[in-house]
Amino acid sequence: MTQTLRAIYRNGVFVPQAAFDLPEGTEVELLIQPPKVLSPPVTEPEAKKQFLKRLIERMQQNPIPVDAPHFIWDLLHEHR
């Protein structure tokens, strides 16, 4: 039976993102997916500096409201 287990590679170890009951010694096959957030295609130092400056300005113009709900783990991760 095929099952999906999400994990993040951290310090040389795959860390599961949820509890998963596997017998000790179970062999698994990993499918590596690219990050969902991609860096902007800016390579020149001055262009990158300007990009980051504009990004910060936009963030400062749209602050998170003080009464915004706090994110919790369940809201930030997909459930299957």
Backbone bond lengths (Angstrom), bond angles and torsions (degrees), N, CA, C in turn:
res aa  C-N    CA-C-N  psi(-1)  N-CA   C-N-CA  omega(-1)  CA-C   N-CA-C  phi
1 M - - - 1.451 - - 1.528 108.50 -
2 T 1.343 116.68 131.15 1.462 121.44 179.16 1.519 109.96 -88.55
3 Q 1.315 116.22 133.35 1.466 122.28 177.01 1.513 108.02 -130.57
4 T 1.331 116.87 157.38 1.457 121.24 178.76 1.523 109.32 -109.14
5 L 1.319 115.36 131.86 1.460 122.22 176.63 1.520 107.17 -127.85
6 R 1.303 117.12 119.52 1.464 120.68 178.49 1.529 108.75 -89.05
7 A 1.340 115.35 137.55 1.461 120.67 -179.79 1.520 108.76 -146.11
8 I 1.316 115.43 157.81 1.462 122.22 175.65 1.525 107.30 -118.67
9 Y 1.319 115.60 135.51 1.467 121.12 178.86 1.519 108.18 -82.33
10 R 1.329 116.99 117.57 1.454 121.55 -176.01 1.523 109.07 -141.27
11 N 1.314 116.36 123.02 1.471 121.81 178.05 1.530 112.58 54.68
12 G 1.336 115.92 41.00 1.456 120.05 176.04 1.511 115.76 80.75
13 V 1.347 117.21 8.93 1.462 120.92 -176.66 1.528 109.09 -134.03
14 F 1.342 117.56 141.18 1.452 121.29 173.52 1.522 108.50 -83.31
15 V 1.328 116.24 118.77 1.462 122.08 -177.08 1.533 108.39 -103.74
16 P 1.340 117.77 114.33 1.467 120.20 178.72 1.525 111.15 -60.79
17 Q 1.333 116.05 144.74 1.464 121.14 -179.15 1.524 111.97 -92.87
18 A 1.311 117.14 -1.51 1.461 122.09 175.68 1.526 107.59 -155.13
19 A 1.315 115.09 159.75 1.465 119.43 178.09 1.530 109.23 -63.06
20 F 1.313 116.62 141.01 1.458 121.33 -177.77 1.519 107.89 -144.95
21 D 1.303 117.25 123.27 1.459 121.58 -175.86 1.526 109.88 -92.71
22 L 1.329 115.91 101.62 1.468 121.54 176.81 1.522 108.81 -123.23
23 P 1.319 116.28 141.63 1.465 118.11 175.17 1.532 110.06 -64.48
24 E 1.311 116.59 146.43 1.463 121.93 178.22 1.524 109.56 -55.81
25 G 1.332 116.60 134.57 1.450 121.66 177.90 1.523 114.42 87.27
26 T 1.341 117.43 3.60 1.464 119.92 179.11 1.521 109.87 -64.86
27 E 1.327 116.13 131.24 1.459 120.16 177.19 1.526 108.60 -85.49
28 V 1.339 116.12 137.14 1.464 121.13 178.91 1.517 109.19 -125.18
29 E 1.312 116.70 156.88 1.454 123.12 175.65 1.522 106.84 -115.33
30 L 1.332 116.74 130.83 1.460 121.15 -176.57 1.524 110.68 -103.71
31 L 1.320 116.41 137.12 1.448 123.58 173.94 1.524 106.21 -110.35
32 I 1.323 117.33 115.34 1.458 122.23 -176.87 1.525 109.09 -88.11
33 Q 1.335 116.79 124.61 1.455 121.67 178.21 1.522 109.19 -111.06
34 P 1.339 117.14 145.97 1.467 119.66 178.51 1.534 110.47 -67.76
35 P 1.325 117.20 157.29 1.466 119.96 177.97 1.527 109.86 -59.12
36 K 1.331 116.26 148.66 1.456 120.66 179.66 1.522 112.09 -80.76
37 V 1.306 116.22 -18.03 1.469 120.41 178.02 1.525 107.04 -106.19
38 L 1.304 115.96 122.73 1.456 120.33 -178.68 1.525 109.91 -106.48
39 S 1.304 116.35 143.01 1.457 121.22 176.71 1.521 109.53 -68.77
40 P 1.312 117.56 146.89 1.463 119.11 178.13 1.528 110.17 -64.36
41 P 1.335 116.51 148.33 1.466 119.12 -178.22 1.528 112.01 -78.76
42 V 1.312 116.12 55.00 1.465 121.73 -179.73 1.519 107.28 -111.78
43 T 1.336 116.19 120.35 1.459 118.81 -177.05 1.524 113.26 -114.13
44 E 1.329 117.19 -26.03 1.460 119.59 -179.12 1.528 109.48 -76.15
45 P 1.330 118.46 133.00 1.467 121.51 -176.81 1.536 113.42 -54.87
46 E 1.328 118.55 -43.23 1.465 120.44 -178.18 1.531 110.87 -68.63
47 A 1.327 116.93 -41.06 1.465 120.58 178.27 1.527 110.44 -64.22
48 K 1.326 116.62 -40.06 1.468 121.11 178.27 1.527 110.06 -64.45
49 K 1.320 116.91 -41.65 1.461 121.70 178.69 1.532 110.51 -60.06
50 Q 1.341 116.92 -44.85 1.463 121.32 179.35 1.529 111.40 -66.35
51 F 1.330 116.63 -39.98 1.458 121.01 178.14 1.529 110.27 -60.26
52 L 1.327 116.63 -48.50 1.463 120.70 -179.19 1.526 111.23 -65.03
53 K 1.316 117.58 -37.01 1.466 121.32 178.24 1.530 109.82 -62.04
54 R 1.345 117.50 -46.83 1.469 120.94 179.55 1.532 111.15 -64.93
55 L 1.324 116.19 -38.37 1.459 120.57 178.78 1.527 110.45 -61.58
56 I 1.313 117.54 -47.22 1.459 121.85 179.75 1.523 110.73 -63.12
57 E 1.329 117.11 -40.88 1.468 120.45 178.28 1.530 110.82 -60.59
58 R 1.346 116.94 -43.73 1.470 119.99 178.87 1.518 111.09 -64.77
59 M 1.321 116.90 -38.83 1.464 119.78 178.47 1.526 110.77 -64.32
60 Q 1.324 117.27 -39.86 1.453 120.94 179.91 1.528 111.70 -69.29
61 Q 1.329 117.63 -28.02 1.460 121.79 178.54 1.530 111.72 -77.49
62 N 1.317 117.00 -17.11 1.469 122.36 -178.34 1.523 110.65 -128.09
63 P 1.342 117.77 64.97 1.464 119.12 -177.63 1.534 111.55 -68.50
64 I 1.313 115.43 156.60 1.465 120.84 175.95 1.523 107.17 -74.16
65 P 1.341 118.02 128.01 1.466 120.37 -179.80 1.527 111.68 -59.51
66 V 1.305 115.55 146.83 1.472 120.95 -179.15 1.521 110.74 -60.25
67 D 1.323 117.16 -34.88 1.465 120.58 -177.06 1.532 112.86 -92.28
68 A 1.324 117.80 15.04 1.461 121.17 178.69 1.532 109.33 -65.78
69 P 1.338 117.20 144.39 1.472 118.78 179.55 1.529 110.39 -65.15
70 H 1.317 115.32 147.86 1.459 121.09 177.81 1.523 108.86 -79.59
71 F 1.326 116.69 138.59 1.452 120.44 176.99 1.520 109.08 -76.65
72 I 1.296 115.23 139.70 1.465 120.67 174.96 1.523 107.92 -122.38
73 W 1.306 117.13 162.83 1.458 122.81 -175.03 1.526 111.22 -52.37
74 D 1.326 117.62 -46.08 1.469 121.04 -176.78 1.523 112.16 -61.09
75 L 1.313 118.49 -32.44 1.458 121.15 -179.56 1.522 112.33 -79.14
76 L 1.321 117.51 -23.57 1.447 121.71 -175.97 1.527 114.27 -91.64
77 H 1.315 118.09 -10.86 1.452 121.25 -175.90 1.518 110.74 -121.91
78 E 1.313 115.73 145.02 1.457 121.19 178.29 1.519 110.76 -69.66
79 H 1.297 115.21 146.21 1.477 120.95 174.74 1.505 107.57 -115.58
80 R 1.302 115.83 133.16 1.473 119.87 179.43 1.482 110.87 -121.04
